[in-house]
Amino acid sequence: MTGSITRALHHRINTASTGTVVTPIYQNSAFPADSPYFYTRKNNPNISEIETVMAQLEEAEHCVAFSTGMAAINSLLNLLQPSATIVVNRDIYGCSLKLFIREAKRMKFSLVQLDLSDLKDIDQIPKETALVFFETPTNPFLKTVNIKTLADRVKKACKDTLIVVDNTWATPLFQHPLTLGADISIHSATKYISGHSDVMGGFAICKSPDLAEAFREVRFYGGAVMDPNSAWLLRRSVQTLHIRMRCHVATLKEMAEFLIQEPLVSKVYLPVVDGKQLKDYGGILFFDLEPDFSGAYEKFRDALQLFSSGTGMAAVTSMVAQPYTGSHASLDDEEKAQMGLGHQLIRLSFGLEPTADLKADITQAFQHLKAQQP
Ligand code: PLP
């Protein structure tokens, strides 16, 4: 007969008989060695569930979930041999670029930075390249890289070159890189997939079982696994992704038209939605702020009442940021200059607020800025 402490330690409800509609959170590190899970650093029911959902959305066979988007991107480096050649698009998220620059120095990778939105630059990709990495639409200028053209040309020169698309901004609803010839689609789940600024996560999605196995090994030995609670939250968030995106798309169209009319806005950056590669797009845009006096961004930001300036985007609430001091802060001034990034570039991420309220807020912030102009 065991005592009450031992009985309390061992008591478990039988989840199999509950008929639960929602999968419970398996906040659990240890599974039997012969189970498909083994140990949460290897796998877990919640992680497995979100991986299957993401693979389905991307029309792919495999998905491996990481603790953050950067962990998923970092895992790519583990697929490479020292002194490999890597090509990255110049116009990408600052931390991704910095990671490649740092690791290239450390691992003696040959790092080639190109403008892959330009077909001439696609033809500059060296034959022996091990990995090509880009976002499309790009961050911050929302340019398009033609995935199919790039994949066709690169694979013709070397079929083993891995083509990796960071699909975060397009979302798995609006762009399927693997159907266009890419080998790997990467996501920061922290953005639209979460959509609520409350979870971090990353995904590496692929068709090849060998690549999927390589990602699983990198994750198991490197330890950057998604935690079960985040996997559960992301699975819940994905259930409203298509509704949220529909709202983001409509809001972005209306807000872009509104901003183009604004005298203090000299340029609005939007991606090309061609209906083939990119089926639709919402709800983040960039614009150049015309009064380029010192502190202009800060004055505009501080006057906004509905836009949070937290380091984030793609959420149910609106956000404002300056890539120079935010998403691309880890680059030095020279690296920013190479990218063409200045202080005047502002990012707006529109949430699910009614557009009339967003317009009123932006209008009053511009009025405030005009009044402050030296
Ligand atoms: N990829 C893109 C396009 C991003 O914008 C970000 C973050 O902003 C990342 C990757 C990194 O993702 P995480 O912040 O989840 O590590």
Boltz pocket constraint, residues with backbone or C-beta under 6 A from the ligand:
constraints:
  - pocket:
      binder: B
      contacts: [[A, 68], [A, 69], [A, 70], [A, 71], [A, 93], [A, 96], [A, 135], [A, 139], [A, 166], [A, 168], [A, 169], [A, 187], [A, 188], [A, 189], [A, 190], [A, 200], [A, 201], [A, 202], [A, 327]]
      max_distance: 6.0
